């Protein structure tokens, strides 16, 4: 059963001063940066009961947490404030890509032998960088839009249906965009591996969301009680390019 909600206010009402919004934003950006920096380009595998191997992208273990936080942001603070966080994450990804490019391009000091390894880890190609940023942008906005719309349709009931439903759409779009754009046609990424990793990413991310639903309920319930607000996006401008001021 869901906890009784505080009185609803439209998302366009004069915004109160939230106590935890900045902390949730910081957690979102941190997980986003680390999951893209560490795990995006590495395929791994598990051995199935029949002895076959099923491949998946290593970043899938942690990246879905950013979608869960995105759900929390939209559910608790509304689409407009989630939009601001998404753009903040996008800017952070862009700076990360620029910084990696500059640092990798700098000539190594005489005697340092780690340049090749450094380039292999941090020297992502323009394809991977562009694919990651486009996929993140499209997937996160789709996730936030679907959740906000479903909250209005369900009148705030059945939270699980919109957290999982928005993830199916957002993560599906993210995987569908990222892997073909980043790796199609590259050596070591035959089409069958590409599609297997892409589909497994989608399935695992959605499964993560479903498994962590009790945790999502706890976090959302706690934040709503502490912030003492319930937001419905009844009159919200859902354009990604609308004002991000909150």
Short mmCIF file of the C-alpha atoms (twelve columns), coordinates in Angstrom:
data_MODEL
# 
_entry.id   MODEL 
# 
loop_
_atom_site.group_PDB 
_atom_site.id 
_atom_site.type_symbol 
_atom_site.label_atom_id 
_atom_site.label_alt_id 
_atom_site.label_comp_id 
_atom_site.label_asym_id 
_atom_site.label_seq_id 
_atom_site.Cartn_x 
_atom_site.Cartn_y 
_atom_site.Cartn_z 
_atom_site.pdbx_PDB_model_num 
ATOM 1   C CA . UNK A 1   0.000  0.000   0.000   1 
ATOM 2   C CA . UNK A 2   1.174  3.510   -0.777  1 
ATOM 3   C CA . UNK A 3   1.482  6.098   1.963   1 
ATOM 4   C CA . UNK A 4   -1.141 8.875   2.024   1 
ATOM 5   C CA . UNK A 5   0.150  11.759  -0.066  1 
ATOM 6   C CA . UNK A 6   0.238  15.407  0.968   1 
ATOM 7   C CA . UNK A 7   -2.105 17.797  -0.853  1 
ATOM 8   C CA . UNK A 8   -1.319 17.943  -4.549  1 
ATOM 9   C CA . UNK A 9   -0.071 21.117  -6.164  1 
ATOM 10  C CA . UNK A 10  0.405  21.810  -9.862  1 
ATOM 11  C CA . UNK A 11  3.956  21.647  -11.154 1 
ATOM 12  C CA . UNK A 12  3.710  25.258  -12.301 1 
ATOM 13  C CA . UNK A 13  3.021  26.615  -8.826  1 
ATOM 14  C CA . UNK A 14  5.578  28.852  -7.114  1 
ATOM 15  C CA . UNK A 15  8.354  26.406  -6.173  1 
ATOM 16  C CA . UNK A 16  9.153  25.882  -2.500  1 
ATOM 17  C CA . UNK A 17  12.693 25.610  -1.217  1 
ATOM 18  C CA . UNK A 18  13.512 21.917  -1.299  1 
ATOM 19  C CA . UNK A 19  15.951 20.432  1.181   1 
ATOM 20  C CA . UNK A 20  17.123 17.389  -0.776  1 
ATOM 21  C CA . UNK A 21  16.776 18.328  -4.439  1 
ATOM 22  C CA . UNK A 22  20.437 19.335  -4.835  1 
ATOM 23  C CA . UNK A 23  21.614 16.131  -3.160  1 
ATOM 24  C CA . UNK A 24  19.515 13.978  -5.481  1 
ATOM 25  C CA . UNK A 25  20.894 15.929  -8.446  1 
ATOM 26  C CA . UNK A 26  24.464 15.320  -7.232  1 
ATOM 27  C CA . UNK A 27  23.811 11.586  -6.884  1 
ATOM 28  C CA . UNK A 28  22.325 11.442  -10.377 1 
ATOM 29  C CA . UNK A 29  25.269 13.213  -12.031 1 
ATOM 30  C CA . UNK A 30  27.843 11.173  -10.069 1 
ATOM 31  C CA . UNK A 31  26.389 7.829   -11.099 1 
ATOM 32  C CA . UNK A 32  25.917 9.018   -14.670 1 
ATOM 33  C CA . UNK A 33  29.556 10.106  -15.021 1 
ATOM 34  C CA . UNK A 34  31.042 7.025   -13.355 1 
ATOM 35  C CA . UNK A 35  28.919 4.531   -15.275 1 
ATOM 36  C CA . UNK A 36  29.853 6.151   -18.585 1 
ATOM 37  C CA . UNK A 37  33.517 6.543   -17.659 1 
ATOM 38  C CA . UNK A 38  34.138 3.067   -16.292 1 
ATOM 39  C CA . UNK A 39  31.755 0.560   -17.815 1 
ATOM 40  C CA . UNK A 40  30.243 1.752   -21.079 1 
ATOM 41  C CA . UNK A 41  32.629 0.156   -23.595 1 
ATOM 42  C CA . UNK A 42  33.382 -3.178  -21.914 1 
ATOM 43  C CA . UNK A 43  31.349 -6.238  -22.875 1 
ATOM 44  C CA . UNK A 44  31.229 -9.012  -20.285 1 
ATOM 45  C CA . UNK A 45  29.321 -12.308 -20.086 1 
ATOM 46  C CA . UNK A 46  27.657 -14.840 -17.840 1 
ATOM 47  C CA . UNK A 47  27.538 -18.584 -18.380 1 
ATOM 48  C CA . UNK A 48  23.998 -19.911 -18.773 1 
ATOM 49  C CA . UNK A 49  22.868 -23.279 -17.372 1 
ATOM 50  C CA . UNK A 50  23.225 -24.887 -20.811 1 
ATOM 51  C CA . UNK A 51  26.881 -23.868 -20.962 1 
ATOM 52  C CA . UNK A 52  26.401 -21.057 -23.479 1 
ATOM 53  C CA . UNK A 53  27.593 -17.518 -22.814 1 
ATOM 54  C CA . UNK A 54  25.341 -14.475 -22.726 1 
ATOM 55  C CA . UNK A 55  27.053 -11.140 -23.325 1 
ATOM 56  C CA . UNK A 56  26.129 -7.833  -21.742 1 
ATOM 57  C CA . UNK A 57  27.660 -4.400  -21.305 1 
ATOM 58  C CA . UNK A 58  29.485 -4.054  -17.977 1 
ATOM 59  C CA . UNK A 59  28.049 -0.602  -17.354 1 
ATOM 60  C CA . UNK A 60  24.588 -2.113  -17.014 1 
ATOM 61  C CA . UNK A 61  25.356 -3.043  -13.406 1 
ATOM 62  C CA . UNK A 62  25.321 0.574   -12.258 1 
ATOM 63  C CA . UNK A 63  23.926 2.815   -15.000 1 
ATOM 64  C CA . UNK A 64  20.278 1.839   -14.292 1 
ATOM 65  C CA . UNK A 65  20.613 3.516   -10.899 1 
ATOM 66  C CA . UNK A 66  20.651 6.848   -12.741 1 
ATOM 67  C CA . UNK A 67  17.240 5.975   -14.204 1 
ATOM 68  C CA . UNK A 68  15.930 5.082   -10.758 1 
ATOM 69  C CA . UNK A 69  17.117 8.462   -9.484  1 
ATOM 70  C CA . UNK A 70  15.510 10.027  -12.557 1 
ATOM 71  C CA . UNK A 71  12.244 8.371   -11.559 1 
ATOM 72  C CA . UNK A 72  12.618 9.735   -8.037  1 
ATOM 73  C CA . UNK A 73  13.265 13.238  -9.379  1 
ATOM 74  C CA . UNK A 74  10.226 13.257  -11.655 1 
ATOM 75  C CA . UNK A 75  7.903  11.615  -9.143  1 
ATOM 76  C CA . UNK A 76  8.867  13.836  -6.222  1 
ATOM 77  C CA . UNK A 77  9.938  17.135  -7.818  1 
ATOM 78  C CA . UNK A 78  8.109  17.109  -11.155 1 
ATOM 79  C CA . UNK A 79  9.161  17.014  -14.805 1 
ATOM 80  C CA . UNK A 80  10.461 20.599  -14.956 1 
ATOM 81  C CA . UNK A 81  12.990 20.045  -12.182 1 
ATOM 82  C CA . UNK A 82  13.934 16.635  -13.563 1 
ATOM 83  C CA . UNK A 83  14.542 18.371  -16.899 1 
ATOM 84  C CA . UNK A 84  16.998 20.699  -15.196 1 
ATOM 85  C CA . UNK A 85  18.891 17.714  -13.768 1 
ATOM 86  C CA . UNK A 86  18.964 15.954  -17.139 1 
ATOM 87  C CA . UNK A 87  20.523 19.000  -18.762 1 
ATOM 88  C CA . UNK A 88  23.013 19.217  -15.890 1 
ATOM 89  C CA . UNK A 89  23.966 15.599  -16.506 1 
ATOM 90  C CA . UNK A 90  24.268 16.261  -20.225 1 
ATOM 91  C CA . UNK A 91  26.613 19.182  -19.560 1 
ATOM 92  C CA . UNK A 92  28.668 17.018  -17.193 1 
ATOM 93  C CA . UNK A 93  28.999 14.322  -19.869 1 
ATOM 94  C CA . UNK A 94  30.111 16.918  -22.395 1 
ATOM 95  C CA . UNK A 95  32.765 18.288  -20.047 1 
ATOM 96  C CA . UNK A 96  33.928 14.759  -19.203 1 
ATOM 97  C CA . UNK A 97  34.374 14.025  -22.924 1 
ATOM 98  C CA . UNK A 98  36.249 17.303  -23.482 1 
ATOM 99  C CA . UNK A 99  38.521 16.754  -20.490 1 
ATOM 100 C CA . UNK A 100 39.301 13.176  -21.538 1 
ATOM 101 C CA . UNK A 101 40.157 14.360  -25.052 1 
ATOM 102 C CA . UNK A 102 42.507 17.073  -23.770 1 
ATOM 103 C CA . UNK A 103 44.259 14.868  -21.224 1 
ATOM 104 C CA . UNK A 104 44.745 11.970  -23.635 1 
ATOM 105 C CA . UNK A 105 46.051 14.328  -26.322 1 
ATOM 106 C CA . UNK A 106 48.680 15.894  -24.051 1 
ATOM 107 C CA . UNK A 107 52.169 14.481  -24.736 1 
ATOM 108 C CA . UNK A 108 53.352 12.135  -21.962 1 
ATOM 109 C CA . UNK A 109 56.338 13.111  -19.842 1 
ATOM 110 C CA . UNK A 110 59.624 11.428  -20.773 1 
ATOM 111 C CA . UNK A 111 59.934 8.022   -19.168 1 
ATOM 112 C CA . UNK A 112 56.208 7.528   -18.510 1 
ATOM 113 C CA . UNK A 113 55.051 4.264   -20.073 1 
ATOM 114 C CA . UNK A 114 51.315 4.402   -19.345 1 
ATOM 115 C CA . UNK A 115 50.157 6.377   -22.386 1 
ATOM 116 C CA . UNK A 116 48.921 3.378   -24.380 1 
ATOM 117 C CA . UNK A 117 46.893 2.030   -21.462 1 
ATOM 118 C CA . UNK A 118 45.596 5.511   -20.681 1 
ATOM 119 C CA . UNK A 119 44.423 5.960   -24.257 1 
ATOM 120 C CA . UNK A 120 42.749 2.549   -24.235 1 
ATOM 121 C CA . UNK A 121 40.775 3.363   -21.087 1 
ATOM 122 C CA . UNK A 122 39.968 7.056   -21.571 1 
ATOM 123 C CA . UNK A 123 40.465 7.651   -25.277 1 
ATOM 124 C CA . UNK A 124 36.929 7.001   -26.412 1 
ATOM 125 C CA . UNK A 125 36.267 7.714   -30.059 1 
ATOM 126 C CA . UNK A 126 33.923 10.466  -31.174 1 
ATOM 127 C CA . UNK A 127 31.371 7.743   -31.993 1 
ATOM 128 C CA . UNK A 128 31.184 6.453   -28.433 1 
ATOM 129 C CA . UNK A 129 31.045 9.940   -26.955 1 
ATOM 130 C CA . UNK A 130 28.343 11.119  -29.362 1 
ATOM 131 C CA . UNK A 131 26.339 7.906   -29.019 1 
ATOM 132 C CA . UNK A 132 26.480 8.053   -25.225 1 
ATOM 133 C CA . UNK A 133 25.323 11.652  -25.066 1 
ATOM 134 C CA . UNK A 134 22.534 11.257  -27.633 1 
ATOM 135 C CA . UNK A 135 21.284 8.038   -26.017 1 
ATOM 136 C CA . UNK A 136 21.360 9.535   -22.538 1 
ATOM 137 C CA . UNK A 137 19.506 12.669  -23.652 1 
ATOM 138 C CA . UNK A 138 16.770 10.810  -25.512 1 
ATOM 139 C CA . UNK A 139 16.370 8.017   -22.971 1 
ATOM 140 C CA . UNK A 140 16.228 10.217  -19.883 1 
ATOM 141 C CA . UNK A 141 13.746 12.668  -21.352 1 
ATOM 142 C CA . UNK A 142 11.551 9.804   -22.570 1 
ATOM 143 C CA . UNK A 143 11.726 8.193   -19.132 1 
ATOM 144 C CA . UNK A 144 10.788 11.412  -17.337 1 
ATOM 145 C CA . UNK A 145 8.014  12.268  -19.803 1 
ATOM 146 C CA . UNK A 146 6.361  8.838   -19.579 1 
ATOM 147 C CA . UNK A 147 6.507  8.802   -15.773 1 
ATOM 148 C CA . UNK A 148 5.076  12.319  -15.443 1 
ATOM 149 C CA . UNK A 149 2.253  11.578  -17.878 1 
ATOM 150 C CA . UNK A 150 1.438  8.258   -16.225 1 
ATOM 151 C CA . UNK A 151 1.304  9.904   -12.809 1 
ATOM 152 C CA . UNK A 152 -1.463 12.184  -14.056 1 
ATOM 153 C CA . UNK A 153 -3.274 9.329   -15.828 1 
ATOM 154 C CA . UNK A 154 -3.136 7.060   -12.747 1 
ATOM 155 C CA . UNK A 155 -3.910 9.965   -10.379 1 
ATOM 156 C CA . UNK A 156 -0.806 9.129   -8.377  1 
ATOM 157 C CA . UNK A 157 -1.715 5.479   -7.834  1 
ATOM 158 C CA . UNK A 158 0.274  2.355   -8.747  1 
ATOM 159 C CA . UNK A 159 3.722  3.905   -8.543  1 
ATOM 160 C CA . UNK A 160 5.302  0.632   -9.658  1 
ATOM 161 C CA . UNK A 161 3.516  0.791   -13.015 1 
ATOM 162 C CA . UNK A 162 5.011  4.134   -13.968 1 
ATOM 163 C CA . UNK A 163 8.528  3.505   -12.645 1 
ATOM 164 C CA . UNK A 164 8.763  0.241   -14.560 1 
ATOM 165 C CA . UNK A 165 6.786  1.471   -17.568 1 
ATOM 166 C CA . UNK A 166 8.918  4.576   -17.978 1 
ATOM 167 C CA . UNK A 167 12.054 2.454   -17.708 1 
ATOM 168 C CA . UNK A 168 10.889 0.101   -20.444 1 
ATOM 169 C CA . UNK A 169 10.545 3.102   -22.760 1 
ATOM 170 C CA . UNK A 170 13.553 5.137   -21.617 1 
ATOM 171 C CA . UNK A 171 16.063 2.311   -21.287 1 
ATOM 172 C CA . UNK A 172 14.857 0.725   -24.497 1 
ATOM 173 C CA . UNK A 173 15.438 3.966   -26.365 1 
ATOM 174 C CA . UNK A 174 18.818 4.431   -24.686 1 
ATOM 175 C CA . UNK A 175 20.055 0.966   -25.683 1 
ATOM 176 C CA . UNK A 176 18.570 1.164   -29.171 1 
ATOM 177 C CA . UNK A 177 20.448 4.412   -29.844 1 
ATOM 178 C CA . UNK A 178 23.746 3.852   -28.037 1 
ATOM 179 C CA . UNK A 179 25.003 0.468   -29.212 1 
ATOM 180 C CA . UNK A 180 24.390 0.762   -32.963 1 
ATOM 181 C CA . UNK A 181 25.729 4.330   -33.037 1 
ATOM 182 C CA . UNK A 182 28.791 3.495   -30.949 1 
ATOM 183 C CA . UNK A 183 29.872 0.060   -32.158 1 
ATOM 184 C CA . UNK A 184 28.163 -0.973  -35.405 1 
ATOM 185 C CA . UNK A 185 30.766 -2.035  -37.956 1 
ATOM 186 C CA . UNK A 186 33.723 -2.004  -35.537 1 
ATOM 187 C CA . UNK A 187 36.112 -4.926  -35.206 1 
ATOM 188 C CA . UNK A 188 35.160 -7.107  -32.260 1 
ATOM 189 C CA . UNK A 189 31.529 -6.111  -32.503 1 
ATOM 190 C CA . UNK A 190 29.866 -8.473  -34.997 1 
ATOM 191 C CA . UNK A 191 26.159 -7.780  -35.563 1 
ATOM 192 C CA . UNK A 192 25.043 -10.777 -33.517 1 
ATOM 193 C CA . UNK A 193 27.084 -9.601  -30.492 1 
ATOM 194 C CA . UNK A 194 25.833 -6.048  -30.937 1 
ATOM 195 C CA . UNK A 195 22.180 -7.060  -30.921 1 
ATOM 196 C CA . UNK A 196 22.691 -9.517  -28.065 1 
ATOM 197 C CA . UNK A 197 24.345 -6.879  -25.897 1 
ATOM 198 C CA . UNK A 198 21.740 -4.274  -26.820 1 
ATOM 199 C CA . UNK A 199 18.797 -6.514  -25.972 1 
ATOM 200 C CA . UNK A 200 20.436 -7.808  -22.801 1 
ATOM 201 C CA . UNK A 201 21.094 -4.220  -21.711 1 
ATOM 202 C CA . UNK A 202 17.422 -3.410  -22.114 1 
ATOM 203 C CA . UNK A 203 16.289 -6.536  -20.298 1 
ATOM 204 C CA . UNK A 204 18.765 -6.230  -17.429 1 
ATOM 205 C CA . UNK A 205 18.080 -2.525  -16.904 1 
ATOM 206 C CA . UNK A 206 14.344 -3.135  -16.765 1 
ATOM 207 C CA . UNK A 207 14.835 -6.098  -14.433 1 
ATOM 208 C CA . UNK A 208 16.982 -3.927  -12.160 1 
ATOM 209 C CA . UNK A 209 14.204 -1.354  -12.003 1 
ATOM 210 C CA . UNK A 210 11.639 -4.014  -11.133 1 
ATOM 211 C CA . UNK A 211 13.860 -5.615  -8.465  1 
ATOM 212 C CA . UNK A 212 14.628 -2.275  -6.850  1 
ATOM 213 C CA . UNK A 213 10.988 -1.168  -6.811  1 
ATOM 214 C CA . UNK A 214 10.692 -1.617  -3.009  1 
ATOM 215 C CA . UNK A 215 13.774 0.574   -2.543  1 
ATOM 216 C CA . UNK A 216 12.345 3.155   -4.972  1 
ATOM 217 C CA . UNK A 217 9.104  3.196   -2.957  1 
ATOM 218 C CA . UNK A 218 11.049 3.813   0.265   1 
ATOM 219 C CA . UNK A 219 13.114 6.661   -1.181  1 
ATOM 220 C CA . UNK A 220 10.158 8.367   -2.873  1 
ATOM 221 C CA . UNK A 221 7.957  8.005   0.209   1 
ATOM 222 C CA . UNK A 222 10.686 9.384   2.481   1 
ATOM 223 C CA . UNK A 223 11.406 12.360  0.215   1 
ATOM 224 C CA . UNK A 224 7.728  13.238  -0.194  1 
ATOM 225 C CA . UNK A 225 7.266  13.223  3.553   1 
ATOM 226 C CA . UNK A 226 10.387 15.286  4.178   1 
ATOM 227 C CA . UNK A 227 9.652  17.774  1.393   1 
ATOM 228 C CA . UNK A 228 5.908  17.745  2.215   1 
ATOM 229 C CA . UNK A 229 4.759  18.053  -1.386  1 
ATOM 230 C CA . UNK A 230 3.024  16.082  -4.127  1 
ATOM 231 C CA . UNK A 231 3.503  17.410  -7.662  1 
ATOM 232 C CA . UNK A 232 1.367  16.611  -10.703 1 
ATOM 233 C CA . UNK A 233 2.477  17.793  -14.139 1 
ATOM 234 C CA . UNK A 234 -0.979 18.875  -15.257 1 
ATOM 235 C CA . UNK A 235 0.067  22.160  -16.904 1 
ATOM 236 C CA . UNK A 236 3.723  21.472  -17.620 1 
ATOM 237 C CA . UNK A 237 5.506  22.366  -20.849 1 
ATOM 238 C CA . UNK A 238 7.136  19.040  -21.701 1 
ATOM 239 C CA . UNK A 239 9.534  20.400  -24.306 1 
ATOM 240 C CA . UNK A 240 13.121 19.467  -23.394 1 
ATOM 241 C CA . UNK A 241 14.092 22.992  -24.450 1 
ATOM 242 C CA . UNK A 242 11.704 24.873  -22.186 1 
ATOM 243 C CA . UNK A 243 13.154 26.933  -19.347 1 
ATOM 244 C CA . UNK A 244 15.091 24.800  -16.874 1 
ATOM 245 C CA . UNK A 245 14.715 27.363  -14.089 1 
ATOM 246 C CA . UNK A 246 13.141 25.880  -10.965 1 
# 
